[in-house]
Amino acid sequence: MKEFFRNTWKHRAHVVMALPAFLVLLFFAYIPMSGLVMAFKSFDYSKGIWGSPWNGIQNFKFLLASKDIFVNMTLNTLMYYVIFTAVGTFLNVVLAIAIDQFVFKRCAKVMQTIMIIPIFISYAAVQFIVYAFISTDTGILNNTFGMNTKFYITASLWPIILTIVKMWNSVGYGSVLYMSVLAGVDTELYEAAEIDGANKWKQIWHITLPALIPMITVMLLLSVGNIMRSDTGLFYQVTRDSGTLYDTTQVIDSYVLHAIFKNSNYGFVSATTLFQSVVGLLMMLFANGLVRKISPDNSLF
């Protein structure tokens, strides 16, 4: 213990610098975790969290009450995670390499700014943009181009629509992360490869991609922790919570939000959050253990 306080005092400047981040995590991440106790209680507003009676695993039974709905929204959640992760990672890497290799360096800052712009546009605004394009009655595609397709009420089309919207909103920022890695690659490696006769594609394959693998691995490992979570704004606002689309658009988070508006069952919400967190933790530990065996240098811990 003395050694701990001695080291803390020795590095006090670093401790002070880290203190704001520590306090943010403490007050907004760890202390609110005490509310998970509601997952095992029948929440009563008049009695509060700690005074509400225990009900065991009834909230989890409510989550599993309709097996068809639970299985469908769980499969949808996993499906969109795989699609968004695979397509997003691919586009992030491709865009980062394209800008780094083929776009003039002086244009890089402008391109980064343009790519980040969609991040600041909320899904509430995206909802109206999407509706303006694919609405059955007033959509541009139907009225201007005469396609006469019921986009907004055709459930089978929504995995494609949601993927496009998600990529438009996230690829810009994601590519900037990979571009920061490429900025640190020694240019002498490319010069040496060029002298040896390697063209641009071989340079990308043998220099650029290997340099990105650690970042790709870290981002994938971090994303696995959210495997059971989804972008609530995307699935609830853009789809306008339309019941006709639930077969392909209802995920766990949108189901929970719908349940809150319907019956305000916060015990059920806590149970669902706990379920998502536990599954995400187990998946991240498994994925990190797998990476540690294959490539220890790229694992998180």
Summary of the structure (lengths in Angstrom):
residues: 301
radius of gyration: 23.8
end to end distance: 24.4
largest distance: 76.9
contacts: 841
relative contact order: 0.12
helix: 79%
strand: 1%
